[in-house]
Amino acid sequence: MREHAVILNELAQGIRPLAEGVGWFEGLARTEQSEVLRDLTEFCL
């Protein structure tokens, strides 16, 4: 499983606080942010 998917899953379950997730996302490079958003979109579908 990709690291991004694990972090998104932990955020969804409340294992990680949302503020931590926001900081993590903002610290990613643009290309990585795009990958995370693509993963999140797939999870929602």
Order of alpha helices (4+ residues) and beta strands (2+ residues): alpha-alpha-alpha
